[in-house]
Amino acid sequence: MNENTIPGSKRCIRCGEQKPLNHFLKRTGKRYGKGVRRGTCRSCRKQVKQAEALKGIPPLEHTGLASVSTKDKSLRHVSLPVPPIYPQGQPDASLLRPNRQGKIRMRGRTDKGSRWHQEIELELAVTLVKEYAAVVVNRHTIRRLYSNKDFRRYILTRDHHTCFFCGGYGDTIDHLLPKAKGGHTTPLNCVCACNECNQFKADRDLDEFSLRKMPIDEA
C-alpha cells in the first residue's frame, strides 16, 4: 500500500512527513468535497506565518539596491533591486504542477481585503514565484504576496522614494522590462521613478531608455 493512501493520514507537501488528518485544516468552499484537507500541515503553516512576520511583509526588510556597471553617464542612479532574503531560502517553483486544465490557481487579496483567485499559465506562475511576487501554497496553487496598494507602498519604501533613473524624488512605479514586452509586476522588475522619467521611458526597456535619455545639464 502506498503511504499516501494510509487511512486517516496525509503527507504534508511542505515538510514531506506523513501526519494524521487532524494536523491539516479543512478546506472550505463549494468546489471542495466534504472532509477535504489542505496540503500543508498546521506546524508548517505556523512556520510560514512566523517567517512572513520576520520578513515584514509588507514591506519586506533586508532589501535594497545592488550596484551594476553601465556605460550611460546620463543615468545617475545605476543600481538594480536586490531580492528579499527569505529565512527558508530561495522559493522553489519547481514544485508547481498544472491541474487537469493545464493551469495554476493563483489567489490573493484586494486592497480592501477581499479574496480573489484566477487560473494562470504555469510559466507565469513560475516567474511570479522566482521574482518574489508570490509563494507556493501547494503544487497547483500560488498566493500573491501583495495587493496593489501594498505593492506600491513596498516599492516606494524600499527605494526610499528615490527615482531609479535620475536620483530625484519619485512617487510612481515603473517596470524595468515593460509589461508590453513581457515584464511583470514583481519586486525584481519594478522600481521607484519620478513622473518625468516614467513618462519618458514609456514602453522602452532599460537599455533602449538609457540610449535615448536626454543628457542632464550640469549645474
C-alpha positions as CSV (number, residue, x, y, z in Angstrom):
1,M,0.0,0.0,0.0
2,N,1.2,3.5,-0.9
3,E,1.9,5.6,2.2
4,N,-0.1,8.4,0.7
5,T,-3.2,6.2,1.0
6,I,-2.9,5.2,4.6
7,P,-6.4,5.8,6.1
8,G,-6.6,8.7,8.5
9,S,-3.3,10.3,7.4
10,K,-1.9,12.6,4.8
11,R,1.6,13.7,3.6
12,C,2.4,17.4,4.0
13,I,3.5,18.9,0.7
14,R,6.0,21.2,2.6
15,C,7.8,19.0,5.1
16,G,7.0,15.7,3.4
17,E,6.0,14.0,6.6
18,Q,3.0,11.6,6.9
19,K,0.7,13.0,9.6
20,P,-2.8,12.4,10.9
21,L,-5.6,14.3,9.2
22,N,-6.3,16.4,12.2
23,H,-2.9,18.1,11.6
24,F,-4.4,19.6,8.5
25,L,-7.0,22.4,8.2
26,K,-10.3,21.6,6.5
27,R,-10.8,23.2,3.1
28,T,-13.9,25.3,2.7
29,G,-16.0,26.4,-0.3
30,K,-18.3,24.7,-2.7
31,R,-15.5,23.5,-5.0
32,Y,-14.2,21.1,-2.4
33,G,-15.8,17.9,-1.1
34,K,-16.7,17.2,2.5
35,G,-13.7,16.4,4.6
36,V,-11.1,17.6,2.1
37,R,-8.0,18.9,3.9
38,R,-5.3,21.4,3.0
39,G,-2.0,20.3,1.7
40,T,0.2,22.0,4.4
41,C,0.2,20.8,8.0
42,R,-0.5,23.1,10.9
43,S,3.1,23.1,12.0
44,C,4.4,24.2,8.6
45,R,1.7,26.8,8.2
46,K,2.7,28.2,11.6
47,Q,6.4,28.4,10.5
48,V,5.4,30.1,7.2
49,K,3.4,32.8,9.2
50,Q,6.3,33.3,11.5
51,A,8.7,33.6,8.6
52,E,6.5,36.2,6.9
53,A,6.3,38.2,10.1
54,L,10.1,38.2,10.3
55,K,10.3,39.3,6.6
56,G,8.0,42.2,7.3
57,I,5.5,41.7,4.5
58,P,4.7,44.4,3.6
59,P,7.2,45.9,3.3
60,L,9.9,43.3,3.3
61,E,13.1,44.1,5.1
62,H,16.7,43.3,4.1
63,T,16.0,44.7,0.6
64,G,17.9,47.4,-1.2
65,L,19.8,48.2,-4.4
66,A,22.8,46.4,-5.9
67,S,25.3,48.4,-7.9
68,V,25.8,47.4,-11.6
69,S,28.1,48.9,-14.1
70,T,26.8,51.0,-17.0
71,K,28.3,53.0,-19.9
72,D,25.5,55.5,-19.9
73,K,26.6,58.6,-18.0
74,S,23.1,60.2,-18.2
75,L,21.7,57.7,-15.7
76,R,22.7,58.9,-12.2
77,H,21.1,56.0,-10.4
78,V,22.6,52.9,-11.8
79,S,21.6,50.0,-9.5
80,L,19.1,47.1,-9.6
81,P,16.7,45.8,-7.0
82,V,18.1,43.2,-4.6
83,P,15.7,40.3,-3.9
84,P,14.4,40.0,-0.4
85,I,16.1,37.5,2.0
86,Y,13.8,34.6,2.8
87,P,14.6,32.7,6.1
88,Q,13.9,29.4,4.4
89,G,15.9,30.2,1.3
90,Q,15.0,30.8,-2.4
91,P,11.4,30.0,-3.2
92,D,11.1,26.6,-5.1
93,A,8.9,27.0,-8.1
94,S,9.9,23.5,-9.3
95,L,7.1,22.1,-7.0
96,L,4.4,23.5,-9.3
97,R,2.4,21.2,-11.5
98,P,-0.6,22.2,-13.7
99,N,-4.1,21.0,-12.9
100,R,-6.2,19.0,-15.3
101,Q,-7.0,22.1,-17.2
102,G,-3.3,22.8,-17.6
103,K,-3.4,25.9,-15.3
104,I,-2.1,27.0,-12.0
105,R,-4.5,28.6,-9.5
106,M,-3.4,32.0,-8.2
107,R,-5.1,33.6,-5.2
108,G,-4.7,36.8,-3.3
109,R,-6.5,39.7,-1.7
110,T,-7.7,43.1,-3.0
111,D,-6.8,46.4,-1.4
112,K,-10.0,46.1,0.7
113,G,-9.1,42.6,1.9
114,S,-11.5,40.6,-0.2
115,R,-10.2,37.3,-1.5
116,W,-9.9,36.6,-5.3
117,H,-8.5,33.8,-7.4
118,Q,-7.8,33.2,-11.1
119,E,-6.3,30.5,-13.3
120,I,-2.9,31.3,-14.9
121,E,-0.3,29.6,-17.1
122,L,2.5,27.6,-15.4
123,E,5.2,29.8,-16.9
124,L,3.7,32.9,-15.4
125,A,3.3,31.2,-12.0
126,V,7.0,30.2,-12.0
127,T,8.0,33.7,-12.9
128,L,6.0,35.3,-10.1
129,V,7.5,32.9,-7.5
130,K,11.0,33.3,-8.8
131,E,10.7,37.1,-8.8
132,Y,9.3,37.2,-5.2
133,A,5.8,38.3,-6.1
134,A,4.1,35.0,-4.9
135,V,4.7,31.9,-2.8
136,V,3.9,28.3,-3.5
137,V,0.8,27.1,-1.4
138,N,0.7,23.6,-3.0
139,R,1.7,22.1,-6.3
140,H,-1.4,23.5,-8.0
141,T,-1.6,26.9,-6.2
142,I,0.4,30.1,-5.6
143,R,-0.5,33.1,-3.5
144,R,0.2,36.7,-4.4
145,L,2.1,38.4,-1.6
146,Y,0.8,41.9,-2.2
147,S,-2.4,43.8,-3.0
148,N,-1.9,46.6,-5.5
149,K,-1.8,49.3,-2.7
150,D,0.6,47.2,-0.6
151,F,3.0,46.6,-3.5
152,R,3.2,50.3,-4.4
153,R,3.9,51.1,-0.8
154,Y,6.6,48.4,-0.6
155,I,8.4,49.6,-3.8
156,L,8.4,53.3,-2.8
157,T,9.6,52.4,0.8
158,R,12.2,50.0,-0.4
159,D,13.7,52.6,-2.8
160,H,13.3,55.5,-0.3
161,H,11.1,57.5,-2.8
162,T,14.2,57.9,-5.0
163,C,13.9,57.7,-8.8
164,F,15.9,54.8,-10.1
165,F,16.8,56.7,-13.3
166,C,17.7,60.2,-12.2
167,G,18.1,60.1,-8.4
168,G,15.4,62.6,-7.8
169,Y,12.2,62.3,-5.7
170,G,9.9,59.6,-7.1
171,D,6.3,58.7,-6.3
172,T,5.4,56.3,-9.2
173,I,6.2,52.7,-10.0
174,D,7.9,51.8,-13.3
175,H,8.7,48.4,-14.9
176,L,12.3,47.8,-15.9
177,L,11.0,45.4,-18.6
178,P,7.8,46.9,-19.8
179,K,4.6,44.8,-19.5
180,A,4.1,45.3,-23.2
181,K,7.4,43.3,-23.7
182,G,6.6,40.6,-21.3
183,G,7.6,42.1,-17.9
184,H,5.5,41.5,-14.8
185,T,4.7,43.4,-11.7
186,T,7.2,41.9,-9.3
187,P,9.8,43.2,-6.8
188,L,12.6,42.4,-9.2
189,N,11.1,44.1,-12.2
190,C,9.7,47.3,-10.6
191,V,11.4,50.4,-9.3
192,C,10.5,53.8,-8.0
193,A,10.5,56.5,-10.6
194,C,9.7,60.2,-10.9
195,N,6.8,61.2,-13.1
196,E,9.1,62.7,-15.8
197,C,11.3,59.6,-16.2
198,N,8.3,57.3,-16.0
199,Q,6.6,59.1,-18.9
200,F,9.8,59.5,-21.0
201,K,10.7,55.8,-20.6
202,A,7.2,54.7,-21.6
203,D,7.4,51.2,-23.1
204,R,11.1,51.2,-23.7
205,D,13.3,48.6,-21.9
206,L,16.2,49.7,-19.8
207,D,18.9,49.6,-22.4
208,E,16.8,51.4,-25.0
209,F,15.8,54.0,-22.5
210,S,19.5,54.6,-21.4
211,L,20.5,55.3,-25.0
212,R,17.6,57.7,-25.7
213,K,17.6,59.5,-22.3
214,M,18.3,63.2,-22.7
215,P,21.6,64.4,-21.2
216,I,21.3,66.1,-17.9
217,D,22.8,69.6,-17.9
218,E,25.3,70.0,-15.1
219,A,24.7,72.9,-12.8
